Amino acid sequence: MSEDPSLISLRSATLVRGGKPVLHDLTFDIRPGEHVAIVGPNGSGKSSFIRLITRQDYPLAGPDLAPTLLILGQERWDVFELRTHLGIVSADLHNAFTSGEGFGRCRGLEVVLTGFFASLGLFQHQQVTGLMRERARAALAMVEAEHLADTKVDAMSTGEARRVLIARALAPDPGALLLDEPTTGLDLAARHRFLQTLAKLATDKTLILVTHHIEEIIPEIERVILLKDGRVFMDGHKQDVLRSEHMGRLFGMPIVVRRHGARFSARSV
């Protein structure tokens, strides 16, 4: 019996943008059911990694033109089909729905329904079925945002909009979620509720959390990959990776990391 493919498999993946390499020989696998945090300072390559996975950018081919990025064992994906396997919540997506282009006038339920079409709005040629509406409302309920179904995005707080976008990613019922800096712009209370939601989702969804705040790494996430200057700096169990000396080298300054049970915090000194 063949082994199930990795959710994400990178083999010496290099990304060049504007004639300059921004990712260098990334090699790692993320298995289905494995919760992972990808941590790094600004400019470390986190956003470029997101663009690879969302198929906005493509890595260079490997030796003998071998693919360097596979998602669930495939090199090429139809974006609509991919969203049924991997739900994505990114800063670019949040900005698209909350600024300009008129998307701020979309109501919460409409935003969630766009997840079935990987679009930024609902259009006449798209056929929204009763089952889609049922699953969209169930996704809103899952993130405790049912009350936002009829609320326009531009009338929502940052935390409310983030919950609706997670519901959008959940509606097609993917097996995994990729979350890019998901608590940016949230106040302390909203961030606490958001992380509680992530912990609940971890029971049946693979979570890939991209962040530069180790305080956001929920107990359910056990593996941490550190990125620095577009390269894998360290990869391992969070207890081994999240140490003062490693984080200090990662961020280029003295940092003290403290453990609080299954959680970690960091501060500069």
Secondary structure per residue as TSV (DSSP state, phi and psi in degrees):
chain	resnum	aa	ss	phi	psi
A	1	M	-	360.0	130.2
A	2	S	-	-74.8	147.0
A	3	E	-	-75.9	141.7
A	4	D	-	-60.3	143.5
A	5	P	-	-70.7	158.1
A	6	S	-	-63.9	151.0
A	7	L	S	-62.1	-50.9
A	8	I	E	-131.9	129.8
A	9	S	E	-129.6	118.4
A	10	L	E	-112.4	130.8
A	11	R	E	-129.6	99.8
A	12	S	E	51.4	46.1
A	13	A	E	-77.9	126.1
A	14	T	E	-124.1	131.7
A	15	L	E	-118.0	129.9
A	16	V	E	-114.8	129.4
A	17	R	E	-132.0	129.9
A	18	G	T	61.5	31.8
A	19	G	T	78.1	3.7
A	20	K	E	-122.8	130.1
A	21	P	E	-64.8	129.9
A	22	V	E	-113.8	-17.3
A	23	L	E	-130.4	137.0
A	24	H	E	-123.6	109.3
A	25	D	E	51.3	45.6
A	26	L	E	-68.3	129.1
A	27	T	E	-137.8	111.3
A	28	F	E	-168.8	162.6
A	29	D	E	-122.5	144.0
A	30	I	E	-121.7	120.9
A	31	R	-	-89.4	151.5
A	32	P	T	-56.4	135.1
A	33	G	T	87.3	-4.1
A	34	E	-	-98.5	115.2
A	35	H	-	-84.7	127.9
A	36	V	E	-133.8	140.4
A	37	A	E	-109.8	134.3
A	38	I	E	-110.6	115.9
A	39	V	E	-120.6	139.6
A	40	G	-	-176.5	158.8
A	41	P	-	-71.6	171.7
A	42	N	T	-58.0	136.3
A	43	G	T	86.0	5.3
A	44	S	S	-81.9	-15.3
A	45	G	S	114.3	3.5
A	46	K	H	-62.3	-47.1
A	47	S	H	-65.3	-36.6
A	48	S	H	-65.8	-38.3
A	49	F	H	-60.6	-43.9
A	50	I	H	-59.6	-42.5
A	51	R	H	-66.0	-30.5
A	52	L	H	-65.4	-47.4
A	53	I	H	-69.4	-34.3
A	54	T	T	-82.1	0.4
A	55	R	T	66.6	25.4
A	56	Q	S	-79.8	-30.7
A	57	D	S	-128.7	159.0
A	58	Y	-	-128.0	136.2
A	59	P	-	-74.7	162.6
A	60	L	-	-65.2	149.0
A	61	A	-	-68.9	151.3
A	62	G	-	-83.4	-171.8
A	63	P	G	-55.6	141.4
A	64	D	G	57.9	27.3
A	65	L	G	62.1	25.4
A	66	A	-	-69.4	141.2
A	67	P	-	-65.4	140.1
A	68	T	S	-103.9	-8.0
A	69	L	E	-134.9	123.9
A	70	L	E	-125.4	137.2
A	71	I	E	-115.8	117.5
A	72	L	T	50.7	41.1
A	73	G	T	81.9	-1.7
A	74	Q	B	-113.3	143.7
A	75	E	S	-85.0	-37.3
A	76	R	-	-117.3	140.8
A	77	W	-	-137.2	143.9
A	78	D	-	-76.3	127.6
A	79	V	H	-58.9	-32.4
A	80	F	H	-68.2	-41.5
A	81	E	H	-69.6	-37.9
A	82	L	H	-59.6	-36.8
A	83	R	T	-66.8	-17.2
A	84	T	T	-80.0	-9.5
A	85	H	T	-112.1	-33.8
A	86	L	E	-137.0	107.7
A	87	G	E	-86.0	139.0
A	88	I	E	-126.5	131.4
A	89	V	E	-124.6	111.6
A	90	S	-	-124.9	165.8
A	91	A	H	-64.0	-38.0
A	92	D	H	-61.6	-40.8
A	93	L	H	-66.4	-43.4
A	94	H	H	-59.6	-46.2
A	95	N	H	-63.6	-36.4
A	96	A	H	-63.4	-37.6
A	97	F	H	-85.6	-18.3
A	98	T	H	-110.2	-2.1
A	99	S	S	-144.4	127.1
A	100	G	S	70.0	176.3
A	101	E	T	60.8	4.3
A	102	G	T	79.6	0.3
A	103	F	G	-69.9	-19.8
A	104	G	G	-64.1	-16.7
A	105	R	G	-85.5	-6.6
A	106	C	S	-65.9	143.0
A	107	R	B	-88.5	160.8
A	108	G	H	-52.6	-47.2
A	109	L	H	-64.3	-37.5
A	110	E	H	-63.1	-42.0
A	111	V	H	-59.9	-44.8
A	112	V	H	-63.6	-40.1
A	113	L	H	-64.5	-28.9
A	114	T	G	-63.7	-19.2
A	115	G	G	-62.9	-25.6
A	116	F	G	-73.9	-18.8
A	117	F	T	-116.7	-0.1
A	118	A	T	51.5	42.5
A	119	S	-	-121.6	171.7
A	120	L	S	-102.9	14.9
A	121	G	S	-174.4	169.6
A	122	L	-	-99.1	133.9
A	123	F	-	-125.3	160.0
A	124	Q	T	-59.6	-33.7
A	125	H	T	-75.4	-10.7
A	126	Q	S	-88.3	129.4
A	127	Q	-	-98.8	107.2
A	128	V	-	-89.1	119.9
A	129	T	-	-93.4	166.4
A	130	G	H	-62.1	-36.5
A	131	L	H	-65.0	-38.3
A	132	M	H	-61.7	-44.2
A	133	R	H	-63.5	-39.3
A	134	E	H	-63.9	-43.7
A	135	R	H	-70.1	-33.2
A	136	A	H	-65.8	-43.2
A	137	R	H	-67.0	-37.2
A	138	A	H	-64.4	-37.5
A	139	A	H	-66.6	-40.0
A	140	L	H	-61.3	-40.9
A	141	A	H	-64.6	-36.2
A	142	M	H	-61.1	-33.0
A	143	V	T	-105.2	18.3
A	144	E	T	56.2	48.6
A	145	A	-	-131.5	23.5
A	146	E	G	-56.3	-34.2
A	147	H	G	-69.6	-8.0
A	148	L	G	-98.4	4.7
A	149	A	T	-57.2	-38.2
A	150	D	T	-105.9	9.4
A	151	T	S	-91.0	135.3
A	152	K	B	-71.4	144.5
A	153	V	G	-57.5	-39.7
A	154	D	G	-72.9	-3.1
A	155	A	G	-103.8	1.6
A	156	M	S	-91.7	152.6
A	157	S	-	-73.7	168.6
A	158	T	H	-59.4	-43.4
A	159	G	H	-63.9	-39.4
A	160	E	H	-65.6	-44.6
A	161	A	H	-62.3	-38.1
A	162	R	H	-63.9	-39.5
A	163	R	H	-64.2	-40.5
A	164	V	H	-64.7	-38.6
A	165	L	H	-68.4	-33.1
A	166	I	H	-67.4	-40.5
A	167	A	H	-60.1	-38.8
A	168	R	H	-59.3	-42.6
A	169	A	H	-69.5	-30.8
A	170	L	H	-81.5	-25.9
A	171	A	T	-55.0	-42.7
A	172	P	T	-74.2	2.0
A	173	D	-	60.9	55.9
A	174	P	-	-74.5	160.1
A	175	G	S	-82.4	-13.8
A	176	A	E	-143.0	153.2
A	177	L	E	-125.4	133.9
A	178	L	E	-110.7	117.2
A	179	L	E	-117.7	116.8
A	180	D	E	-100.9	109.9
A	181	E	S	44.6	56.2
A	182	P	T	-69.4	-18.4
A	183	T	T	-100.8	6.5
A	184	T	T	-57.3	129.0
A	185	G	T	85.5	-1.5
A	186	L	-	-91.0	142.5
A	187	D	-	-77.6	176.2
A	188	L	H	-58.9	-42.9
A	189	A	H	-67.3	-43.5
A	190	A	H	-65.8	-38.3
A	191	R	H	-64.9	-41.0
A	192	H	H	-61.0	-45.8
A	193	R	H	-64.9	-38.7
A	194	F	H	-63.0	-45.6
A	195	L	H	-67.1	-31.6
A	196	Q	H	-63.0	-40.6
A	197	T	H	-62.4	-42.6
A	198	L	H	-60.6	-41.3
A	199	A	H	-60.9	-38.9
A	200	K	H	-67.7	-40.8
A	201	L	H	-66.1	-26.7
A	202	A	T	-66.0	-14.6
A	203	T	T	-69.5	-27.1
A	204	D	T	-139.7	9.8
A	205	K	S	-127.0	139.8
A	206	T	E	-73.2	131.4
A	207	L	E	-111.7	130.5
A	208	I	E	-120.2	109.7
A	209	L	E	-105.4	120.7
A	210	V	E	-105.4	121.6
A	211	T	E	-159.6	166.8
A	212	H	S	-119.2	12.3
A	213	H	-	-113.3	108.2
A	214	I	G	-70.6	-16.4
A	215	E	G	-63.8	-20.1
A	216	E	G	-84.1	-6.6
A	217	I	-	-78.1	101.8
A	218	I	-	-68.9	158.2
A	219	P	T	-55.6	-29.5
A	220	E	T	-67.1	-21.2
A	221	I	-	-87.1	120.3
A	222	E	-	-111.9	-21.2
A	223	R	E	-106.7	138.0
A	224	V	E	-128.4	131.0
A	225	I	E	-111.7	122.7
A	226	L	E	-96.7	131.5
A	227	L	E	-111.3	139.2
A	228	K	E	-147.3	127.0
A	229	D	T	53.6	39.1
A	230	G	T	76.8	12.7
A	231	R	E	-127.5	158.6
A	232	V	E	-75.2	116.6
A	233	F	E	-87.8	-37.3
A	234	M	E	-163.5	150.9
A	235	D	E	-150.3	120.6
A	236	G	E	175.7	-167.4
A	237	H	E	-66.1	142.9
A	238	K	H	-60.3	-30.8
A	239	Q	H	-65.6	-29.8
A	240	D	H	-86.6	-31.6
A	241	V	H	-85.8	-42.7
A	242	L	S	-83.3	74.6
A	243	R	-	-125.5	154.3
A	244	S	H	-55.1	-45.1
A	245	E	H	-66.4	-37.5
A	246	H	H	-70.9	-43.5
A	247	M	H	-69.6	-32.5
A	248	G	H	-62.8	-43.5
A	249	R	H	-68.7	-35.1
A	250	L	H	-63.8	-46.2
A	251	F	H	-95.2	-5.4
A	252	G	T	70.4	33.4
A	253	M	S	-160.6	158.8
A	254	P	-	-64.9	127.7
A	255	I	E	-135.5	137.1
A	256	V	E	-106.4	123.2
A	257	V	E	-105.3	131.9
A	258	R	E	-122.2	145.2
A	259	R	E	-103.7	136.2
A	260	H	E	-126.4	84.9
A	261	G	T	66.9	-117.5
A	262	A	T	-96.0	5.8
A	263	R	E	-113.3	162.1
A	264	F	E	-132.4	153.0
A	265	S	E	-138.0	160.4
A	266	A	E	-142.0	147.7
A	267	R	E	-147.2	150.3
A	268	S	E	-80.0	154.6
A	269	V	-	-129.1	360.0
